[in-house]
């Protein structure tokens, strides 16, 4: 089961707000895709939250775009920022990327983002959103959301 960004924000508005803030704090984040041989590839990426979707834009024929065309599974981690602190926690999203070729959709994206053209554009289907943080200097806490389920909160000492 997968869900788009709008469905996630409707189901879990507080967690969605925290996730957007973490991604909004920095421009570049880390995307993990799968290479042809199944091994992971990590690369930098800018993301956008627009029109109820989480979008991934990429240069033409970039390796990450080719990876996603072959196998749409991805993991996306918000930039933790400088130093050892991660204000707002560590945030990551897992899912599938669906390439969008529709000229109207890409045109609306171009008006908002002004990416260098040509480019690949992927909308995301979320399968998991996770926020990990330290609570009271005592607990490692993970908030885990999956489509169709409420957020599960796990605490470890």
N, CA, C and O atoms as a GROMACS GRO file, in nm:
protein
  628
    1UNK      N    1   0.084  -0.118   0.000
    1UNK     CA    2   0.000   0.000   0.000
    1UNK      C    3   0.089   0.124   0.000
    1UNK      O    4   0.191   0.127   0.069
    2UNK      N    5   0.051   0.225  -0.076
    2UNK     CA    6   0.126   0.350  -0.082
    2UNK      C    7   0.029   0.467  -0.074
    2UNK      O    8  -0.092   0.450  -0.090
    3UNK      N    9   0.083   0.584  -0.048
    3UNK     CA   10   0.002   0.703  -0.028
    3UNK      C   11   0.077   0.824  -0.080
    3UNK      O   12   0.200   0.827  -0.075
    4UNK      N   13   0.006   0.924  -0.130
    4UNK     CA   14   0.077   1.045  -0.171
    4UNK      C   15   0.092   1.139  -0.050
    4UNK      O   16   0.042   1.110   0.058
    5UNK      N   17   0.160   1.251  -0.072
    5UNK     CA   18   0.188   1.344   0.037
    5UNK      C   19   0.059   1.401   0.096
    5UNK      O   20   0.049   1.414   0.218
    6UNK      N   21  -0.038   1.435   0.014
    6UNK     CA   22  -0.164   1.493   0.063
    6UNK      C   23  -0.236   1.396   0.157
    6UNK      O   24  -0.287   1.437   0.261
    7UNK      N   25  -0.239   1.269   0.121
    7UNK     CA   26  -0.305   1.170   0.208
    7UNK      C   27  -0.230   1.158   0.340
    7UNK      O   28  -0.293   1.144   0.445
    8UNK      N   29  -0.098   1.162   0.337
    8UNK     CA   30  -0.019   1.157   0.460
    8UNK      C   31  -0.048   1.278   0.547
    8UNK      O   32  -0.068   1.263   0.668
    9UNK      N   33  -0.050   1.398   0.489
    9UNK     CA   34  -0.074   1.518   0.569
    9UNK      C   35  -0.215   1.519   0.629
    9UNK      O   36  -0.236   1.573   0.738
   10UNK      N   37  -0.310   1.461   0.559
   10UNK     CA   38  -0.445   1.450   0.612
   10UNK      C   39  -0.449   1.351   0.728
   10UNK      O   40  -0.513   1.376   0.830
   11UNK      N   41  -0.380   1.238   0.712
   11UNK     CA   42  -0.380   1.134   0.815
   11UNK      C   43  -0.299   1.175   0.938
   11UNK      O   44  -0.340   1.146   1.051
   12UNK      N   45  -0.186   1.241   0.919
   12UNK     CA   46  -0.096   1.273   1.030
   12UNK      C   47  -0.041   1.415   1.014
   12UNK      O   48   0.078   1.432   0.984
   13UNK      N   49  -0.125   1.518   1.035
   13UNK     CA   50  -0.082   1.655   1.008
   13UNK      C   51   0.037   1.702   1.093
   13UNK      O   52   0.122   1.775   1.043
   14UNK      N   53   0.045   1.661   1.219
   14UNK     CA   54   0.156   1.706   1.303
   14UNK      C   55   0.290   1.649   1.256
   14UNK      O   56   0.388   1.722   1.245
   15UNK      N   57   0.292   1.520   1.228
   15UNK     CA   58   0.415   1.459   1.180
   15UNK      C   59   0.452   1.515   1.043
   15UNK      O   60   0.569   1.540   1.016
   16UNK      N   61   0.352   1.535   0.956
   16UNK     CA   62   0.379   1.591   0.823
   16UNK      C   63   0.441   1.730   0.834
   16UNK      O   64   0.534   1.762   0.759
   17UNK      N   65   0.391   1.811   0.925
   17UNK     CA   66   0.446   1.947   0.945
   17UNK      C   67   0.592   1.939   0.989
   17UNK      O   68   0.677   2.013   0.939
   18UNK      N   69   0.621   1.849   1.083
   18UNK     CA   70   0.759   1.832   1.129
   18UNK      C   71   0.850   1.786   1.015
   18UNK      O   72   0.961   1.836   1.001
   19UNK      N   73   0.803   1.694   0.935
   19UNK     CA   74   0.882   1.642   0.822
   19UNK      C   75   0.909   1.754   0.722
   19UNK      O   76   1.023   1.770   0.677
   20UNK      N   77   0.808   1.831   0.687
   20UNK     CA   78   0.827   1.942   0.592
   20UNK      C   79   0.925   2.044   0.647
   20UNK      O   80   1.008   2.097   0.573
   21UNK      N   81   0.916   2.074   0.776
   21UNK     CA   82   1.008   2.170   0.837
   21UNK      C   83   1.152   2.119   0.831
   21UNK      O   84   1.244   2.196   0.803
   22UNK      N   85   1.171   1.990   0.857
   22UNK     CA   86   1.306   1.933   0.852
   22UNK      C   87   1.362   1.941   0.709
   22UNK      O   88   1.478   1.977   0.690
   23UNK      N   89   1.280   1.908   0.610
   23UNK     CA   90   1.328   1.916   0.473
   23UNK      C   91   1.345   2.062   0.430
   23UNK      O   92   1.431   2.093   0.347
   24UNK      N   93   1.264   2.152   0.485
   24UNK     CA   94   1.274   2.293   0.450
   24UNK      C   95   1.393   2.364   0.513
   24UNK      O   96   1.429   2.473   0.470
   25UNK      N   97   1.454   2.304   0.614
   25UNK     CA   98   1.565   2.369   0.684
   25UNK      C   99   1.691   2.377   0.599
   25UNK      O  100   1.774   2.466   0.620
   26UNK      N  101   1.707   2.286   0.504
   26UNK     CA  102   1.824   2.283   0.417
   26UNK      C  103   1.781   2.252   0.275
   26UNK      O  104   1.673   2.197   0.253
   27UNK      N  105   1.864   2.287   0.179
   27UNK     CA  106   1.830   2.269   0.038
   27UNK      C  107   1.856   2.128  -0.010
   27UNK      O  108   1.774   2.070  -0.082
   28UNK      N  109   1.970   2.072   0.028
   28UNK     CA  110   2.011   1.943  -0.027
   28UNK      C  111   1.991   1.830   0.073
   28UNK      O  112   2.019   1.844   0.192
   29UNK      N  113   1.943   1.717   0.022
   29UNK     CA  114   1.914   1.600   0.104
   29UNK      C  115   1.976   1.478   0.038
   29UNK      O  116   2.040   1.490  -0.067
   30UNK      N  117   1.958   1.360   0.097
   30UNK     CA  118   2.021   1.239   0.044
   30UNK      C  119   1.914   1.142  -0.004
   30UNK      O  120   1.824   1.103   0.070
   31UNK      N  121   1.927   1.104  -0.131
   31UNK     CA  122   1.837   1.008  -0.194
   31UNK      C  123   1.912   0.876  -0.212
   31UNK      O  124   2.025   0.875  -0.261
   32UNK      N  125   1.848   0.766  -0.173
   32UNK     CA  126   1.904   0.634  -0.199
   32UNK      C  127   1.816   0.565  -0.303
   32UNK      O  128   1.694   0.559  -0.291
   33UNK      N  129   1.882   0.512  -0.406
   33UNK     CA  130   1.814   0.436  -0.512
   33UNK      C  131   1.886   0.302  -0.523
   33UNK      O  132   1.985   0.276  -0.453
   34UNK      N  133   1.836   0.217  -0.611
   34UNK     CA  134   1.899   0.087  -0.631
   34UNK      C  135   1.964   0.080  -0.769
   34UNK      O  136   1.900   0.108  -0.871
   35UNK      N  137   2.090   0.044  -0.770
   35UNK     CA  138   2.164   0.027  -0.896
   35UNK      C  139   2.113  -0.098  -0.968
   35UNK      O  140   2.037  -0.177  -0.912
   36UNK      N  141   2.156  -0.113  -1.090
   36UNK     CA  142   2.116  -0.230  -1.171
   36UNK      C  143   2.149  -0.361  -1.100
   36UNK      O  144   2.073  -0.457  -1.111
   37UNK      N  145   2.262  -0.367  -1.027
   37UNK     CA  146   2.301  -0.491  -0.959
   37UNK      C  147   2.234  -0.505  -0.822
   37UNK      O  148   2.261  -0.602  -0.750
   38UNK      N  149   2.148  -0.410  -0.784
   38UNK     CA  150   2.077  -0.418  -0.657
   38UNK      C  151   2.146  -0.350  -0.542
   38UNK      O  152   2.088  -0.338  -0.434
   39UNK      N  153   2.268  -0.304  -0.561
   39UNK     CA  154   2.338  -0.234  -0.454
   39UNK      C  155   2.285  -0.090  -0.442
   39UNK      O  156   2.232  -0.036  -0.539
   40UNK      N  157   2.300  -0.029  -0.325
   40UNK     CA  158   2.245   0.106  -0.307
   40UNK      C  159   2.333   0.213  -0.372
   40UNK      O  160   2.455   0.200  -0.381
   41UNK      N  161   2.267   0.320  -0.415
   41UNK     CA  162   2.336   0.440  -0.464
   41UNK      C  163   2.279   0.556  -0.384
   41UNK      O  164   2.157   0.572  -0.376
   42UNK      N  165   2.365   0.638  -0.324
   42UNK     CA  166   2.318   0.758  -0.256
   42UNK      C  167   2.369   0.880  -0.330
   42UNK      O  168   2.484   0.885  -0.374
   43UNK      N  169   2.282   0.979  -0.343
   43UNK     CA  170   2.316   1.102  -0.413
   43UNK      C  171   2.241   1.218  -0.349
   43UNK      O  172   2.141   1.199  -0.280
   44UNK      N  173   2.292   1.337  -0.372
   44UNK     CA  174   2.226   1.457  -0.324
   44UNK      C  175   2.106   1.492  -0.410
   44UNK      O  176   2.100   1.456  -0.528
   45UNK      N  177   2.010   1.562  -0.349
   45UNK     CA  178   1.887   1.594  -0.420
   45UNK      C  179   1.814   1.707  -0.351
   45UNK      O  180   1.816   1.718  -0.228
   46UNK      N  181   1.749   1.791  -0.429
   46UNK     CA  182   1.655   1.889  -0.376
   46UNK      C  183   1.515   1.831  -0.390
   46UNK      O  184   1.486   1.760  -0.487
   47UNK      N  185   1.428   1.860  -0.294
   47UNK     CA  186   1.290   1.810  -0.300
   47UNK      C  187   1.195   1.928  -0.290
   47UNK      O  188   1.232   2.036  -0.244
   48UNK      N  189   1.072   1.907  -0.334
   48UNK     CA  190   0.969   2.011  -0.325
   48UNK      C  191   0.838   1.948  -0.281
   48UNK      O  192   0.802   1.838  -0.323
   49UNK      N  193   0.767   2.018  -0.196
   49UNK     CA  194   0.632   1.982  -0.155
   49UNK      C  195   0.539   2.081  -0.223
   49UNK      O  196   0.530   2.197  -0.182
   50UNK      N  197   0.468   2.036  -0.328
   50UNK     CA  198   0.379   2.122  -0.405
   50UNK      C  199   0.256   2.045  -0.446
   50UNK      O  200   0.264   1.926  -0.479
   51UNK      N  201   0.142   2.111  -0.445
   51UNK     CA  202   0.018   2.053  -0.498
   51UNK      C  203  -0.017   1.918  -0.434
   51UNK      O  204  -0.070   1.829  -0.500
   52UNK      N  205   0.012   1.905  -0.305
   52UNK     CA  206  -0.021   1.781  -0.235
   52UNK      C  207   0.069   1.664  -0.268
   52UNK      O  208   0.035   1.549  -0.239
   53UNK      N  209   0.184   1.692  -0.329
   53UNK     CA  210   0.278   1.586  -0.366
   53UNK      C  211   0.418   1.621  -0.316
   53UNK      O  212   0.451   1.738  -0.296
   54UNK      N  213   0.497   1.519  -0.296
   54UNK     CA  214   0.640   1.534  -0.272
   54UNK      C  215   0.707   1.502  -0.405
   54UNK      O  216   0.693   1.391  -0.457
   55UNK      N  217   0.780   1.600  -0.461
   55UNK     CA  218   0.840   1.588  -0.594
   55UNK      C  219   0.991   1.572  -0.587
   55UNK      O  220   1.057   1.630  -0.501
   56UNK      N  221   1.043   1.492  -0.678
   56UNK     CA  222   1.186   1.473  -0.695
   56UNK      C  223   1.220   1.515  -0.837
   56UNK      O  224   1.174   1.452  -0.933
   57UNK      N  225   1.300   1.619  -0.853
   57UNK     CA  226   1.342   1.664  -0.985
   57UNK      C  227   1.489   1.628  -1.007
   57UNK      O  228   1.569   1.636  -0.914
   58UNK      N  229   1.524   1.587  -1.131
   58UNK     CA  230   1.660   1.540  -1.158
   58UNK      C  231   1.707   1.581  -1.296
   58UNK      O  232   1.627   1.602  -1.388
   59UNK      N  233   1.837   1.592  -1.310
   59UNK     CA  234   1.896   1.624  -1.439
   59UNK      C  235   1.868   1.511  -1.539
   59UNK      O  236   1.849   1.396  -1.499
   60UNK      N  237   1.866   1.544  -1.668
   60UNK     CA  238   1.837   1.441  -1.768
   60UNK      C  239   1.941   1.329  -1.765
   60UNK      O  240   2.062   1.353  -1.760
   61UNK      N  241   1.890   1.207  -1.767
   61UNK     CA  242   1.973   1.087  -1.771
   61UNK      C  243   2.072   1.076  -1.655
   61UNK      O  244   2.175   1.010  -1.667
   62UNK      N  245   2.040   1.141  -1.542
   62UNK     CA  246   2.124   1.122  -1.424
   62UNK      C  247   2.110   0.976  -1.379
   62UNK      O  248   2.009   0.912  -1.406
   63UNK      N  249   2.212   0.926  -1.312
   63UNK     CA  250   2.209   0.786  -1.270
   63UNK      C  251   2.093   0.759  -1.175
   63UNK      O  252   2.031   0.652  -1.181
   64UNK      N  253   2.063   0.854  -1.088
   64UNK     CA  254   1.951   0.832  -0.995
   64UNK      C  255   1.818   0.825  -1.071
   64UNK      O  256   1.732   0.745  -1.035
   65UNK      N  257   1.801   0.906  -1.174
   65UNK     CA  258   1.678   0.900  -1.254
   65UNK      C  259   1.670   0.767  -1.328
   65UNK      O  260   1.563   0.706  -1.334
   66UNK      N  261   1.781   0.722  -1.384
   66UNK     CA  262   1.782   0.594  -1.453
   66UNK      C  263   1.755   0.479  -1.355
   66UNK      O  264   1.685   0.384  -1.389
   67UNK      N  265   1.810   0.490  -1.233
   67UNK     CA  266   1.780   0.390  -1.130
   67UNK      C  267   1.631   0.384  -1.103
   67UNK      O  268   1.573   0.276  -1.099
   68UNK      N  269   1.568   0.500  -1.085
   68UNK     CA  270   1.425   0.504  -1.051
   68UNK      C  271   1.338   0.456  -1.167
   68UNK      O  272   1.232   0.398  -1.144
   69UNK      N  273   1.380   0.480  -1.288
   69UNK     CA  274   1.304   0.428  -1.402
   69UNK      C  275   1.305   0.275  -1.403
   69UNK      O  276   1.206   0.211  -1.439
   70UNK      N  277   1.418   0.218  -1.362
   70UNK     CA  278   1.433   0.073  -1.363
   70UNK      C  279   1.366   0.010  -1.240
   70UNK      O  280   1.300  -0.093  -1.251
   71UNK      N  281   1.383   0.073  -1.124
   71UNK     CA  282   1.327   0.023  -0.998
   71UNK      C  283   1.285   0.145  -0.919
   71UNK      O  284   1.371   0.219  -0.871
   72UNK      N  285   1.156   0.169  -0.903
   72UNK     CA  286   1.108   0.295  -0.845
   72UNK      C  287   1.126   0.311  -0.694
   72UNK      O  288   1.094   0.416  -0.640
   73UNK      N  289   1.177   0.209  -0.626
   73UNK     CA  290   1.193   0.219  -0.481
   73UNK      C  291   1.302   0.319  -0.445
   73UNK      O  292   1.406   0.325  -0.510
   74UNK      N  293   1.275   0.397  -0.340
   74UNK     CA  294   1.373   0.496  -0.294
   74UNK      C  295   1.363   0.512  -0.143
   74UNK      O  296   1.264   0.475  -0.080
   75UNK      N  297   1.468   0.570  -0.087
   75UNK     CA  298   1.468   0.621   0.050
   75UNK      C  299   1.524   0.762   0.043
   75UNK      O  300   1.620   0.788  -0.030
   76UNK      N  301   1.465   0.851   0.118
   76UNK     CA  302   1.505   0.991   0.117
   76UNK      C  303   1.527   1.036   0.259
   76UNK      O  304   1.439   1.020   0.344
   77UNK      N  305   1.643   1.093   0.287
   77UNK     CA  306   1.675   1.137   0.422
   77UNK      C  307   1.700   1.287   0.422
   77UNK      O  308   1.773   1.339   0.338
   78UNK      N  309   1.637   1.355   0.518
   78UNK     CA  310   1.656   1.499   0.531
   78UNK      C  311   1.799   1.528   0.576
   78UNK      O  312   1.856   1.454   0.657
   79UNK      N  313   1.854   1.635   0.524
   79UNK     CA  314   1.986   1.680   0.564
   79UNK      C  315   1.986   1.705   0.715
   79UNK      O  316   1.902   1.782   0.764
   80UNK      N  317   2.077   1.642   0.791
   80UNK     CA  318   2.076   1.661   0.935
   80UNK      C  319   2.130   1.796   0.979
   80UNK      O  320   2.111   1.835   1.094
   81UNK      N  321   2.197   1.868   0.890
   81UNK     CA  322   2.252   1.998   0.926
   81UNK      C  323   2.392   1.987   0.982
   81UNK      O  324   2.447   1.878   0.994
   82UNK      N  325   2.448   2.100   1.018
   82UNK     CA  326   2.586   2.102   1.067
   82UNK      C  327   2.595   2.045   1.209
   82UNK      O  328   2.497   2.044   1.284
   83UNK      N  329   2.713   1.998   1.244
   83UNK     CA  330   2.738   1.951   1.379
   83UNK      C  331   2.669   1.819   1.408
   83UNK      O  332   2.630   1.746   1.316
   84UNK      N  333   2.654   1.789   1.535
   84UNK     CA  334   2.598   1.660   1.575
   84UNK      C  335   2.452   1.669   1.615
   84UNK      O  336   2.389   1.566   1.640
   85UNK      N  337   2.395   1.789   1.624
   85UNK     CA  338   2.254   1.803   1.660
   85UNK      C  339   2.165   1.791   1.539
   85UNK      O  340   2.203   1.830   1.429
   86UNK      N  341   2.046   1.737   1.559
   86UNK     CA  342   1.948   1.731   1.450
   86UNK      C  343   1.819   1.791   1.502
   86UNK      O  344   1.725   1.720   1.539
   87UNK      N  345   1.815   1.922   1.505
   87UNK     CA  346   1.696   1.992   1.555
   87UNK      C  347   1.574   1.942   1.480
   87UNK      O  348   1.571   1.941   1.357
   88UNK      N  349   1.473   1.899   1.555
   88UNK     CA  350   1.353   1.846   1.491
   88UNK      C  351   1.362   1.698   1.464
   88UNK      O  352   1.265   1.636   1.420
   89UNK      N  353   1.479   1.638   1.490
   89UNK     CA  354   1.495   1.495   1.470
   89UNK      C  355   1.544   1.459   1.332
   89UNK      O  356   1.553   1.542   1.242
   90UNK      N  357   1.575   1.332   1.317
   90UNK     CA  358   1.618   1.275   1.191
   90UNK      C  359   1.492   1.229   1.118
   90UNK      O  360   1.409   1.160   1.176
   91UNK      N  361   1.478   1.266   0.992
   91UNK     CA  362   1.357   1.235   0.918
   91UNK      C  363   1.392   1.163   0.789
   91UNK      O  364   1.484   1.203   0.716
   92UNK      N  365   1.318   1.055   0.761
   92UNK     CA  366   1.338   0.984   0.635
   92UNK      C  367   1.205   0.934   0.581
   92UNK      O  368   1.110   0.908   0.656
   93UNK      N  369   1.202   0.921   0.450
   93UNK     CA  370   1.081   0.880   0.378
   93UNK      C  371   1.118   0.767   0.284
   93UNK      O  372   1.219   0.773   0.215
   94UNK      N  373   1.037   0.664   0.282
   94UNK     CA  374   1.055   0.555   0.188
   94UNK      C  375   0.935   0.546   0.096
   94UNK      O  376   0.824   0.584   0.135
   95UNK      N  377   0.956   0.498  -0.024
   95UNK     CA  378   0.844   0.484  -0.115
   95UNK      C  379   0.886   0.446  -0.254
   95UNK      O  380   0.992   0.387  -0.277
   96UNK      N  381   0.800   0.482  -0.349
   96UNK     CA  382   0.823   0.458  -0.490
   96UNK      C  383   0.810   0.592  -0.564
   96UNK      O  384   0.728   0.675  -0.529
   97UNK      N  385   0.893   0.609  -0.665
   97UNK     CA  386   0.891   0.730  -0.746
   97UNK      C  387   0.826   0.698  -0.880
   97UNK      O  388   0.861   0.600  -0.946
   98UNK      N  389   0.732   0.782  -0.921
   98UNK     CA  390   0.660   0.764  -1.046
   98UNK      C  391   0.694   0.881  -1.138
   98UNK      O  392   0.666   0.996  -1.105
   99UNK      N  393   0.756   0.851  -1.252
   99UNK     CA  394   0.795   0.959  -1.342
   99UNK      C  395   0.672   1.024  -1.404
   99UNK      O  396   0.575   0.957  -1.440
  100UNK      N  397   0.679   1.156  -1.414
  100UNK     CA  398   0.570   1.236  -1.469
  100UNK      C  399   0.618   1.299  -1.599
  100UNK      O  400   0.717   1.373  -1.600
  101UNK      N  401   0.549   1.270  -1.708
  101UNK     CA  402   0.583   1.328  -1.839
  101UNK      C  403   0.476   1.424  -1.889
  101UNK      O  404   0.495   1.490  -1.991
  102UNK      N  405   0.366   1.433  -1.818
  102UNK     CA  406   0.255   1.517  -1.858
  102UNK      C  407   0.302   1.664  -1.869
  102UNK      O  408   0.348   1.721  -1.770
  103UNK      N  409   0.290   1.725  -1.988
  103UNK     CA  410   0.339   1.862  -2.007
  103UNK      C  411   0.272   1.964  -1.914
  103UNK      O  412   0.337   2.058  -1.869
  104UNK      N  413   0.144   1.947  -1.885
  104UNK     CA  414   0.074   2.042  -1.798
  104UNK      C  415   0.129   2.035  -1.655
  104UNK      O  416   0.152   2.138  -1.592
  105UNK      N  417   0.149   1.914  -1.605
  105UNK     CA  418   0.202   1.897  -1.470
  105UNK      C  419   0.345   1.949  -1.463
  105UNK      O  420   0.381   2.021  -1.370
  106UNK      N  421   0.427   1.912  -1.561
  106UNK     CA  422   0.565   1.960  -1.562
  106UNK      C  423   0.570   2.112  -1.576
  106UNK      O  424   0.656   2.177  -1.517
  107UNK      N  425   0.478   2.168  -1.656
  107UNK     CA  426   0.473   2.313  -1.673
  107UNK      C  427   0.441   2.385  -1.543
  107UNK      O  428   0.501   2.488  -1.512
  108UNK      N  429   0.347   2.331  -1.466
  108UNK     CA  430   0.313   2.391  -1.336
  108UNK      C  431   0.433   2.383  -1.241
  108UNK      O  432   0.459   2.477  -1.166
  109UNK      N  433   0.504   2.272  -1.245
  109UNK     CA  434   0.624   2.255  -1.162
  109UNK      C  435   0.731   2.358  -1.202
  109UNK      O  436   0.793   2.420  -1.116
  110UNK      N  437   0.751   2.375  -1.332
  110UNK     CA  438   0.850   2.471  -1.382
  110UNK      C  439   0.816   2.612  -1.336
  110UNK      O  440   0.906   2.687  -1.298
  111UNK      N  441   0.690   2.650  -1.338
  111UNK     CA  442   0.650   2.784  -1.294
  111UNK      C  443   0.686   2.808  -1.148
  111UNK      O  444   0.727   2.918  -1.110
  112UNK      N  445   0.672   2.705  -1.065
  112UNK     CA  446   0.700   2.718  -0.921
  112UNK      C  447   0.849   2.708  -0.889
  112UNK      O  448   0.900   2.784  -0.806
  113UNK      N  449   0.919   2.616  -0.954
  113UNK     CA  450   1.055   2.581  -0.913
  113UNK      C  451   1.163   2.640  -1.004
  113UNK      O  452   1.273   2.668  -0.958
  114UNK      N  453   1.132   2.659  -1.132
  114UNK     CA  454   1.227   2.708  -1.232
  114UNK      C  455   1.352   2.621  -1.240
  114UNK      O  456   1.463   2.673  -1.228
  115UNK      N  457   1.335   2.491  -1.260
  115UNK     CA  458   1.452   2.403  -1.271
  115UNK      C  459   1.522   2.420  -1.406
  115UNK      O  460   1.460   2.466  -1.502
  116UNK      N  461   1.650   2.384  -1.413
  116UNK     CA  462   1.714   2.383  -1.545
  116UNK      C  463   1.645   2.277  -1.631
  116UNK      O  464   1.615   2.167  -1.584
  117UNK      N  465   1.621   2.310  -1.755
  117UNK     CA  466   1.553   2.216  -1.845
  117UNK      C  467   1.652   2.163  -1.947
  117UNK      O  468   1.747   2.232  -1.982
  118UNK      N  469   1.631   2.042  -1.994
  118UNK     CA  470   1.526   1.947  -1.959
  118UNK      C  471   1.554   1.882  -1.824
  118UNK      O  472   1.664   1.897  -1.769
  119UNK      N  473   1.457   1.811  -1.772
  119UNK     CA  474   1.473   1.745  -1.643
  119UNK      C  475   1.374   1.629  -1.632
  119UNK      O  476   1.275   1.622  -1.705
  120UNK      N  477   1.404   1.538  -1.539
  120UNK     CA  478   1.311   1.431  -1.504
  120UNK      C  479   1.233   1.479  -1.382
  120UNK      O  480   1.288   1.545  -1.294
  121UNK      N  481   1.106   1.446  -1.377
  121UNK     CA  482   1.022   1.480  -1.262
  121UNK      C  483   0.952   1.354  -1.214
  121UNK      O  484   0.888   1.283  -1.292
  122UNK      N  485   0.964   1.328  -1.085
  122UNK     CA  486   0.900   1.213  -1.024
  122UNK      C  487   0.810   1.260  -0.910
  122UNK      O  488   0.851   1.344  -0.829
  123UNK      N  489   0.690   1.207  -0.903
  123UNK     CA  490   0.607   1.226  -0.784
  123UNK      C  491   0.626   1.101  -0.699
  123UNK      O  492   0.667   0.997  -0.750
  124UNK      N  493   0.598   1.112  -0.572
  124UNK     CA  494   0.628   1.000  -0.483
  124UNK      C  495   0.502   0.934  -0.430
  124UNK      O  496   0.399   0.999  -0.409
  125UNK      N  497   0.513   0.806  -0.410
  125UNK     CA  498   0.412   0.726  -0.341
  125UNK      C  499   0.479   0.677  -0.214
  125UNK      O  500   0.573   0.597  -0.220
  126UNK      N  501   0.433   0.723  -0.100
  126UNK     CA  502   0.498   0.694   0.027
  126UNK      C  503   0.459   0.556   0.079
  126UNK      O  504   0.343   0.516   0.074
  127UNK      N  505   0.558   0.485   0.129
  127UNK     CA  506   0.532   0.358   0.197
  127UNK      C  507   0.571   0.365   0.344
  127UNK      O  508   0.531   0.279   0.423
  128UNK      N  509   0.649   0.468   0.381
  128UNK     CA  510   0.689   0.484   0.521
  128UNK      C  511   0.745   0.624   0.542
  128UNK      O  512   0.816   0.678   0.457
  129UNK      N  513   0.713   0.681   0.658
  129UNK     CA  514   0.774   0.807   0.702
  129UNK      C  515   0.819   0.783   0.845
  129UNK      O  516   0.742   0.734   0.928
  130UNK      N  517   0.945   0.818   0.875
  130UNK     CA  518   1.001   0.794   1.008
  130UNK      C  519   1.069   0.920   1.059
  130UNK      O  520   1.147   0.984   0.988
  131UNK      N  521   1.039   0.954   1.183
  131UNK     CA  522   1.111   1.061   1.254
  131UNK      C  523   1.174   0.998   1.377
  131UNK      O  524   1.106   0.932   1.456
  132UNK      N  525   1.304   1.018   1.393
  132UNK     CA  526   1.377   0.966   1.508
  132UNK      C  527   1.437   1.084   1.584
  132UNK      O  528   1.496   1.174   1.523
  133UNK      N  529   1.422   1.084   1.715
  133UNK     CA  530   1.474   1.195   1.797
  133UNK      C  531   1.501   1.146   1.938
  133UNK      O  532   1.459   1.036   1.977
  134UNK      N  533   1.572   1.230   2.014
  134UNK     CA  534   1.602   1.198   2.153
  134UNK      C  535   1.506   1.277   2.241
  134UNK      O  536   1.486   1.397   2.221
  135UNK      N  537   1.447   1.208   2.337
  135UNK     CA  538   1.349   1.269   2.428
  135UNK      C  539   1.407   1.270   2.569
  135UNK      O  540   1.451   1.167   2.620
  136UNK      N  541   1.406   1.388   2.631
  136UNK     CA  542   1.452   1.406   2.771
  136UNK      C  543   1.593   1.352   2.794
  136UNK      O  544   1.624   1.307   2.904
  137UNK      N  545   1.678   1.356   2.695
  137UNK     CA  546   1.815   1.303   2.706
  137UNK      C  547   1.818   1.160   2.756
  137UNK      O  548   1.919   1.114   2.809
  138UNK      N  549   1.708   1.089   2.741
  138UNK     CA  550   1.696   0.953   2.795
  138UNK      C  551   1.655   0.851   2.690
  138UNK      O  552   1.711   0.742   2.684
  139UNK      N  553   1.557   0.886   2.609
  139UNK     CA  554   1.498   0.789   2.518
  139UNK      C  555   1.530   0.823   2.372
  139UNK      O  556   1.532   0.939   2.332
  140UNK      N  557   1.556   0.719   2.296
  140UNK     CA  558   1.559   0.732   2.152
  140UNK      C  559   1.417   0.698   2.106
  140UNK      O  560   1.368   0.588   2.132
  141UNK      N  561   1.354   0.792   2.040
  141UNK     CA  562   1.214   0.777   2.002
  141UNK      C  563   1.203   0.773   1.849
  141UNK      O  564   1.265   0.853   1.779
  142UNK      N  565   1.125   0.679   1.800
  142UNK     CA  566   1.099   0.671   1.656
  142UNK      C  567   0.948   0.675   1.635
  142UNK      O  568   0.875   0.591   1.686
  143UNK      N  569   0.903   0.774   1.559
  143UNK     CA  570   0.764   0.781   1.515
  143UNK      C  571   0.761   0.721   1.375
  143UNK      O  572   0.830   0.770   1.285
  144UNK      N  573   0.683   0.616   1.356
  144UNK     CA  574   0.680   0.544   1.228
  144UNK      C  575   0.538   0.545   1.174
  144UNK      O  576   0.444   0.503   1.242
  145UNK      N  577   0.523   0.595   1.051
  145UNK     CA  578   0.392   0.596   0.984
  145UNK      C  579   0.400   0.512   0.858
  145UNK      O  580   0.496   0.519   0.782
  146UNK      N  581   0.295   0.432   0.838
  146UNK     CA  582   0.277   0.357   0.714
  146UNK      C  583   0.133   0.379   0.669
  146UNK      O  584   0.044   0.392   0.752
  147UNK      N  585   0.109   0.383   0.536
  147UNK     CA  586  -0.026   0.407   0.487
  147UNK      C  587  -0.129   0.312   0.548
  147UNK      O  588  -0.106   0.191   0.559
  148UNK      N  589  -0.242   0.370   0.587
  148UNK     CA  590  -0.351   0.291   0.643
  148UNK      C  591  -0.333   0.256   0.790
  148UNK      O  592  -0.418   0.188   0.848
  149UNK      N  593  -0.224   0.304   0.852
  149UNK     CA  594  -0.198   0.275   0.992
  149UNK      C  595  -0.176   0.406   1.068
  149UNK      O  596  -0.129   0.504   1.009
  150UNK      N  597  -0.208   0.409   1.197
  150UNK     CA  598  -0.173   0.527   1.276
  150UNK      C  599  -0.022   0.528   1.302
  150UNK      O  600   0.046   0.427   1.285
  151UNK      N  601   0.029   0.641   1.344
  151UNK     CA  602   0.170   0.651   1.380
  151UNK      C  603   0.198   0.560   1.499
  151UNK      O  604   0.124   0.560   1.597
  152UNK      N  605   0.303   0.482   1.487
  152UNK     CA  606   0.352   0.400   1.599
  152UNK      C  607   0.470   0.473   1.660
  152UNK      O  608   0.559   0.517   1.587
  153UNK      N  609   0.472   0.486   1.791
  153UNK     CA  610   0.584   0.549   1.858
  153UNK      C  611   0.660   0.442   1.937
  153UNK      O  612   0.603   0.373   2.022
  154UNK      N  613   0.788   0.430   1.907
  154UNK     CA  614   0.874   0.332   1.974
  154UNK      C  615   0.977   0.409   2.057
  154UNK      O  616   1.037   0.505   2.009
  155UNK      N  617   0.997   0.367   2.182
  155UNK     CA  618   1.094   0.430   2.270
  155UNK      C  619   1.196   0.327   2.318
  155UNK      O  620   1.161   0.215   2.354
  156UNK      N  621   1.323   0.368   2.317
  156UNK     CA  622   1.430   0.284   2.368
  156UNK      C  623   1.520   0.365   2.458
  156UNK      O  624   1.547   0.482   2.431
  157UNK      N  625   1.565   0.304   2.566
  157UNK     CA  626   1.662   0.369   2.656
  157UNK      C  627   1.799   0.352   2.601
  157UNK      O  628   1.896   0.400   2.660
   0.00000   0.00000   0.00000
